[in-house]
Amino acid sequence: MGDWPFTPPLATMEARVRDTFPTPPGFAYEPKWDGFRALAWCGPAPRLDSRNERPLLRYFPELTETLQSLPSGTVLDGEIIVVQDGSLDFDALQNRLHPAASRVTMLAAATPAEFVAFDVLAVAGEDVRDEPFSARRQRLESVMRTAPVGWHLTPSTENLTLAERWFDEFESAGCDGIIAKRLDLAYKSGERAMFKIKHRRDADVVIGGYRIHKDGDKIGSLLLGLYTGDGELHFIGHCSGFGDTDRVEILKLLEPLRQEDSFGEDVRRPGAESRWSAGKDLSWVPVRPELVLQVSYDQLTGGRFRHATRFERWRPDKNPEDCSFDQLVRPAGPDFRAVVAR
């Protein structure tokens, strides 16, 4: 075991979503990085645990040496990331969770993980969770001065104007919003004690199919597509946030449109089995791509919406063929290494 003043595993402190920034004074603002949230336990028997308290270190063996070299009994809170072409690559990071040891070793060399620290729970065996965040930040800065390349200290500011700039300018680096913390905030394990302000944008998309709800008499989710430059409908994500009445009505609307297929053969399609599907029923019903709706989304990753989208409105005025990838915002700005403090 390490020299930690409390026993692992431990739940992380979480954040509540809000649409606007909390205003000064009394807040620190930090980029929200697109990675795997983790607690890093430093010492001779290191650990790396996910937010749901599952061990991750076996998937990221390249982080072990640093965990052993930092002051024993130190516990850091942060994000495991993979950087590709100057930005965070969540798909490459997700692919690191492979069951085969030989594959883990190969991927550790091909797409090495890094760590961005944004809080500290213990320093050299001293429990600092009850200290205010302003004091913990100073301790974190001290610890990270000795960390090697690939271990980063996230930027932090009390200046709201600067934080609002970061919200826009850092997205290209892999920042998907801003986290706001009270300067007097103790570390509250398992509580939603912080705030997160996330990016959200609209897109007009085509319904290319649907999945049936487990109850069998309504839709479970809509399968959404955008047209490529070659005129093929590319599966980009799904939308499922409907009430039961709407689910029944949408099924009635879509059933007459059923056909043999809808999405292109040479593009991303729904229903592919993967180790992430965990035995779920991925069967789906293709429909003629005639109906357009507007959805809002938070993140775009590798030609798909990372999370479920939110229905905004139907677009009967929009031609399906006009729903292409060209409408999606791809931000420009600094790369990740230009953003982090070290």
C-alpha positions in Angstrom: 0.0 0.0 0.0 1.0 3.7 -0.3 1.5 6.2 2.4 -1.9 7.7 1.7 -3.8 9.2 4.7 -7.1 7.6 3.5 -8.0 4.3 1.9 -8.6 3.9 -1.8 -10.7 3.8 -3.8 -12.5 7.1 -3.4 -15.2 8.9 -5.4 -14.3 12.1 -7.2 -15.9 15.5 -6.6 -18.3 16.2 -9.5 -19.9 19.2 -11.1 -23.4 20.4 -12.0 -24.1 21.7 -15.4 -25.2 25.3 -15.7 -25.7 27.6 -18.7 -24.0 30.7 -17.4 -20.7 31.4 -15.6 -21.0 32.0 -11.9 -19.7 35.5 -11.3 -16.8 36.8 -9.2 -15.6 37.2 -6.6 -14.8 33.9 -5.0 -14.5 31.6 -8.0 -11.6 29.9 -9.9 -12.2 28.9 -13.6 -10.4 26.1 -15.4 -10.6 24.4 -18.8 -12.7 21.1 -18.8 -10.5 18.6 -20.6 -11.9 15.7 -22.7 -10.4 12.7 -21.1 -10.9 10.0 -18.5 -11.4 11.5 -15.0 -9.1 9.7 -12.6 -7.5 9.9 -9.2 -3.8 9.3 -9.3 -2.4 7.6 -6.1 1.4 8.2 -5.9 3.8 5.9 -4.1 5.5 2.5 -4.3 2.2 0.7 -4.9 0.6 3.3 -7.3 -3.0 3.3 -8.3 -5.0 5.1 -11.1 -8.8 4.9 -10.4 -11.7 6.1 -12.5 -14.5 8.3 -11.3 -16.5 5.2 -10.6 -13.6 3.8 -8.5 -12.5 1.2 -11.0 -8.7 0.5 -11.5 -7.2 1.9 -14.7 -3.5 1.6 -14.3 -3.2 -1.7 -16.1 -4.4 0.1 -19.3 -1.9 2.9 -18.9 1.4 1.3 -17.7 3.4 4.2 -19.1 2.1 6.4 -16.2 3.4 4.0 -13.5 7.0 5.4 -13.3 5.8 8.9 -12.6 3.2 7.7 -10.0 6.1 6.0 -8.2 8.4 9.1 -8.5 6.1 11.8 -7.2 6.0 12.3 -3.4 4.6 9.1 -1.8 1.2 9.5 -0.3 0.2 12.2 -2.8 -3.2 11.9 -4.5 -4.0 13.9 -7.6 -7.3 14.6 -9.3 -7.2 15.0 -13.1 -7.8 13.7 -16.5 -6.0 10.9 -18.4 -5.6 12.1 -22.0 -4.2 11.2 -25.4 -2.8 14.0 -27.5 -2.9 13.6 -31.3 -2.0 16.4 -33.8 -2.2 19.1 -31.1 -5.6 18.2 -29.7 -7.1 15.6 -27.4 -8.2 12.5 -29.1 -11.0 10.7 -27.1 -11.3 7.8 -29.6 -7.6 7.0 -29.3 -8.0 7.2 -25.5 -11.0 4.9 -25.4 -9.1 2.4 -27.6 -6.5 2.1 -24.8 -9.0 0.1 -22.7 -8.2 -3.2 -24.3 -8.3 -6.6 -22.5 -5.2 -8.1 -24.2 -1.9 -7.3 -22.4 0.1 -7.4 -25.6 -2.3 -4.9 -27.2 -2.0 -2.7 -24.1 1.8 -2.7 -24.4 1.6 -1.8 -28.1 -0.9 1.0 -27.6 1.2 2.4 -24.7 4.0 3.0 -27.2 1.8 4.1 -30.2 -0.6 6.4 -28.4 0.9 7.2 -25.0 -1.3 8.7 -22.3 -0.6 11.9 -20.4 -2.2 13.4 -17.3 -3.6 16.8 -16.6 -3.9 17.6 -12.9 -6.4 20.1 -11.5 -6.7 19.3 -7.8 -4.9 17.5 -5.0 -6.4 15.5 -2.1 -3.2 14.6 -0.3 0.4 15.7 -0.4 3.2 13.4 0.9 0.8 11.6 3.3 -1.0 14.8 4.5 -4.8 14.9 3.9 -5.6 18.3 2.4 -9.2 17.7 1.4 -10.6 20.1 4.1 -8.3 23.0 2.9 -10.0 25.5 0.6 -9.4 25.1 -3.1 -7.2 28.3 -3.2 -4.8 26.6 -0.8 -5.0 23.2 -2.5 -4.1 24.9 -5.8 -0.9 26.3 -4.3 0.0 22.8 -3.1 -0.8 21.3 -6.5 1.4 23.8 -8.2 4.3 22.9 -5.9 3.8 19.1 -6.6 3.6 19.6 -10.3 6.9 21.5 -10.5 8.7 18.1 -10.1 6.5 16.2 -12.6 8.0 15.0 -15.8 7.0 15.7 -19.4 3.5 14.4 -20.1 2.2 15.4 -16.7 0.5 18.8 -16.9 -0.9 21.4 -14.6 -4.2 22.8 -15.9 -4.5 26.6 -16.2 -6.6 28.3 -13.6 -7.8 31.9 -13.3 -10.1 34.1 -11.1 -10.6 36.5 -14.1 -14.1 35.9 -15.6 -13.2 37.7 -18.8 -10.2 35.5 -19.4 -12.3 32.4 -18.6 -14.8 33.4 -21.2 -12.0 33.7 -23.7 -10.7 30.3 -22.8 -14.2 28.9 -23.3 -14.0 29.9 -27.0 -10.3 29.8 -27.8 -9.2 26.5 -26.1 -11.8 24.3 -27.7 -9.4 23.4 -30.5 -7.0 22.0 -27.9 -9.6 19.6 -26.5 -11.3 21.8 -23.9 -15.1 21.1 -24.0 -16.1 23.8 -21.5 -15.1 25.5 -18.3 -15.2 24.2 -14.7 -15.9 26.8 -12.0 -14.9 26.1 -8.3 -15.4 28.3 -5.3 -12.1 29.3 -3.9 -13.2 28.4 -0.4 -14.4 24.9 -1.5 -13.2 21.8 0.4 -12.8 18.6 -1.6 -16.2 17.0 -1.4 -15.9 13.4 -2.5 -19.0 12.1 -4.4 -20.8 15.5 -4.3 -21.7 17.8 -7.2 -20.0 20.8 -5.6 -18.5 22.4 -8.7 -20.1 23.9 -11.9 -19.5 23.1 -15.5 -20.4 25.3 -18.5 -20.2 23.3 -21.7 -20.3 24.1 -25.4 -23.6 23.5 -27.1 -24.3 23.9 -30.8 -27.2 23.2 -33.2 -27.2 21.0 -36.3 -29.9 20.0 -38.9 -29.8 16.2 -39.3 -31.7 13.6 -41.2 -33.5 10.6 -39.6 -32.0 7.5 -41.2 -33.5 4.9 -38.8 -34.7 4.2 -35.3 -34.5 1.7 -32.6 -37.5 0.3 -30.8 -38.0 1.0 -27.1 -37.8 -2.0 -24.8 -41.5 -1.7 -24.3 -42.0 -2.5 -28.0 -44.7 0.1 -28.7 -42.7 3.2 -29.3 -39.3 4.5 -30.5 -36.3 4.2 -28.2 -34.0 6.4 -30.2 -33.7 8.1 -33.5 -30.6 7.4 -35.6 -29.3 10.6 -37.2 -27.3 11.2 -40.4 -25.5 13.8 -42.4 -24.6 13.7 -46.0 -20.9 13.4 -47.1 -19.5 15.1 -50.2 -20.1 11.9 -52.0 -23.8 11.9 -51.3 -23.8 9.1 -48.8 -25.7 9.3 -45.5 -23.2 9.0 -42.6 -24.5 7.9 -39.2 -23.5 10.6 -36.8 -25.4 9.9 -33.6 -28.8 9.4 -31.9 -31.5 11.3 -30.1 -33.6 9.8 -27.4 -34.9 12.4 -25.0 -38.6 12.1 -25.7 -41.6 11.7 -23.5 -43.7 8.5 -23.8 -46.5 10.2 -25.8 -44.0 11.6 -28.3 -42.3 8.3 -28.6 -45.6 6.7 -29.7 -46.4 9.4 -32.2 -42.9 9.4 -33.7 -43.2 5.7 -34.3 -46.4 6.2 -36.1 -44.7 8.8 -38.2 -41.7 6.7 -39.1 -43.4 3.3 -39.7 -44.6 4.2 -43.2 -41.1 5.2 -44.2 -39.5 1.8 -43.4 -37.2 0.5 -46.2 -34.4 -2.0 -46.6 -31.5 0.4 -45.9 -30.7 4.1 -45.6 -27.1 4.8 -44.5 -24.3 4.5 -47.0 -22.1 1.4 -47.3 -18.7 3.1 -47.2 -19.4 5.4 -44.2 -20.1 5.0 -40.5 -23.3 3.0 -39.9 -25.3 2.1 -36.8 -25.4 -1.3 -35.2 -21.7 -2.3 -35.3 -20.7 -4.6 -32.5 -17.9 -3.5 -30.3 -16.5 -4.2 -26.8 -18.4 -1.1 -25.7 -21.8 -2.5 -26.6 -21.8 -4.9 -23.6 -24.4 -7.2 -25.1 -27.0 -4.5 -25.9 -29.5 -5.0 -28.6 -28.2 -2.9 -31.4 -30.8 -3.8 -34.0 -32.4 -0.9 -35.9 -35.0 -0.1 -38.5 -33.9 1.8 -41.6 -36.3 4.5 -43.0 -36.3 6.7 -46.1 -34.2 9.7 -45.2 -37.0 12.3 -45.7 -37.4 13.9 -42.2 -35.2 16.6 -40.9 -34.9 17.8 -37.3 -32.7 20.3 -35.5 -30.7 18.9 -32.5 -28.2 20.4 -30.2 -25.0 18.7 -29.3 -22.0 19.3 -27.0 -19.1 17.4 -28.6 -18.1 16.2 -32.0 -15.5 13.4 -32.0 -14.2 11.5 -35.1 -17.2 12.2 -37.3 -19.9 11.6 -34.7 -21.7 13.2 -31.8 -20.0 12.0 -28.6 -23.2 12.0 -26.5 -26.9 11.8 -27.2 -28.2 14.9 -28.8 -31.1 17.0 -27.6 -34.2 17.5 -29.8 -34.9 21.1 -30.6 -37.5 21.2 -33.4 -38.7 19.6 -36.6 -37.4 21.2 -39.8 -40.0 20.6 -42.5 -38.6 23.5 -44.4 -35.2 21.9 -44.9 -34.3 19.5 -47.7 -32.5 16.3 -46.4 -29.8 16.6 -49.1 -28.8 20.0 -47.6 -27.9 18.4 -44.2 -24.2 18.0 -44.7 -21.0 18.0 -42.6 -20.3 21.5 -43.8 -22.6 23.0 -41.2 -20.6 21.6 -38.2 -18.4 24.1 -36.4 -14.8 23.0 -36.3 -13.0 25.5 -34.0 -9.6 26.9 -34.7 -7.1 28.0 -32.0 -4.1 27.0 -30.1 -3.0 23.4 -29.6 -3.1 21.6 -26.3 0.6 22.0 -25.5 0.3 25.7 -26.0 -2.5 25.9 -23.4 -1.3 23.8 -20.5 1.0 25.5 -18.0 3.7 22.7 -18.3 
